[in-house]
């Protein structure tokens, strides 16, 4: 079957079914019969991502219970498989082919319910749809620390901007963007952005009483 027809079938499947459980079941039945390339698999994850919340919320109790049983049984093992693939920094083609093969061919997921669970957990993974983590710029640890020392004043400023109460996300993001742009070189911008990411990770672990705004 040609790729465009498969893509249309994927769109129809997602549109016609309310429950992500049923969608995952139908997608497995559909694609395991086809010699589909990685672009088709990627296309499903991208399209599913647009509708994820609504389809999860529309699962009935039986589907939820079935998923909960399978997640208890296979969730940790499947998480390790995905983490291994992510850590290998694969190109998109190899990542999706190996991901799909893990779902439909791994002996661990022998039953239909286990395969549905694996595809569901892949849909719920924040790293999928997958984009290879890569950069043309490489900064070693020594050079990184030199930039951190050089950017001390900027780091102090962005720390204040990150942790201040803020009604609108755009107010904070524009202020942070201004600080990043002032750094000059791409390497310095990357170092300051890495510091900002660390701050948000810390903030997420120790959530302040004052919550952020709406946009």
N, C-alpha and C positions, 0 to 999 in steps of 0.2 A: 504494500500500500504506500502511496506517495506521502511525502511529509506534510503537505498542506492539508490533505484529507485527515491525517492523524491529528493535526493541530485543531482542526474544526471539531473532530470528535471529542477531543479533550475539553474544548470550550463548552460543547453541548453537555458533556458529563458534569462539569462543575456547575453549569447554569441550572440543569434540570434536577439535580439532587440537593437536598437540604443538608444532609449529614456528611461530615468529613469522613466518617467511618465507611459509609456506602460509596463515597467518591473513591477512596483508596482501594476498596474492593474492586470496583468497576475498572479503575485504571490498571490495576495488576492484571485482571482478566484480559483487558484490551491489549496492553503492551507486551505481555509475555508471549502473545501469538504472533507478534511482529518482529522483524529484524530492524528495530528502530535505532537510529544513531543518537549520540549524546544530546544533540540539539532538541530532539523531541522530549527527552527526559528533563532537560533544563527548562523547556517551554512549560511543561506541566508544573514544575515547582514555582516558576515565576507567576503563572496564572493563578495557581492555588494561593500564593502569598497575598494576592489582591483581595481574596475572599475569606481568608483564614479565620478571622474572628467570628464572622457570622456563621460559617459552616461548623465551627467547633461548638458554638452555642446552640445549634439546632440538632445536636445528637440526642437520640432518645435514651432512656435509662438503660435499656438492654445493651445498646452499643457502648455506653459509658462503662458499664459493668464488665463487658467483655474486654475492653481496652485496659481497664484497671488490672484485670487478672493477667493479661499478657505482659503489661508493663512490669508488674512485680516479677514475672518469670524471666523476661528477656531484656528489660530496660537497661540494666547495667552493662550487659554484654554488648548490646547495640550501641550504647554510648561510647564504649571503648573502640568499637569498629570505626565509628564516625570520627572520633578524635585521632585515631591512627591515620586515617585518610587526610584529615586536615593538617596534621603535623608533617606530612610528606610534601606539602606545598606543590600539589600536582597541578598540571594544566587542566583547564575545565573539561576537556574531552575525556581524559583518563579518570578524573575524579568522578564524573557522572556515570561513566561505564562501570567503574568498580563499585560505586555506590549501588547502582541498580542490580549488578550481579550479586552483591552481598544480600540484597533483599530477596531476590527470586531464586538464587542458587545455593546459598549457604545452608548446609545441613541443619544448622541450629534452628533456622526458621522453616521447619518442615511443613507445618500446617498452614492452611489459608489464614487462620486467625493471627498466627505469628507474623506472616508476611504483611498483613494489613497493619499490624501494630508497628512493624519496622518502618513502613512507608509513612504512617501517621507521625511517628517520632522524627523522621527526617523532615517532614513538612513543618514541624514545630521547632526545629532547630534554628536558632538565629543566624547561623553561618550558611544556611541554605535558603534561597539560591546562593550558589557558591561563586566567589570571585577570588582569584589567586592573590594572596598577599605577597606583593613584590614591589620593588622600587629600584630605579636606576642608581639611586644615591645610597651609599653605605657609609655609616659613621661608626668608627670603632669606639670602644669604651673610653680610651684616653681622650680622644677628640671630643666625645660627648661631654665629658666632665669639664673640659676647657670651655665649651660653649655655655654650659650651665653656670660656670663662674662669671662668664662675660655677660650673661643675661640675668643676673641677680635682680636688678631693678625691675625688669619686665616680669619676672616670676613673682615678685612681691605684688605687683599690680594685678596680675591675672588671678592670683590667689584671692585677693579682695573681691574681684569681679565674680569669681566662681561661687563664693560663699555668701555674698550679700543676698538678702531677700529680693526677689524680682518678680514683678507682675507678669511680664511678657518674656517669653523665650527669646524673641528677636532683639530685645534690648540688650540682653546679656551676650547673645551671639555676635551682634554688631560691635559691641565694646571689645570682646575677645579678638574678633577678626582684625580690628584696628591695631591691637597690640602685636598680633602675629605679623601683620604686614610691615610694621615698623622694624622688624628684625633684619630685613634686607635679604640675605642669601637664603636659598631654599633649605640649606642644612640648618641654619639657625631657626628658621620657621618651624622645621620639623622637631627640633629639640624643644622649643617652647610649647608646641602643640602636644608633645609627649608629656610634658609637665602638667598641662591642662587636663589631659586624659587621666593621669594619675590622681589629680585632685578630684575629678568627678567620680572616680572609682572609690576613693576614700569617702567622699560625701555620700555615695550610695550605701556604704557599709554603716555609716553613722549618720543617718538621716536627720537633718535639722527639723525643728518644729515648724519653721516657716517654709511652706512648700512653694514650688515654682508656679508660674502662671499658666496661661492657656496657649499662647503661640508666640 
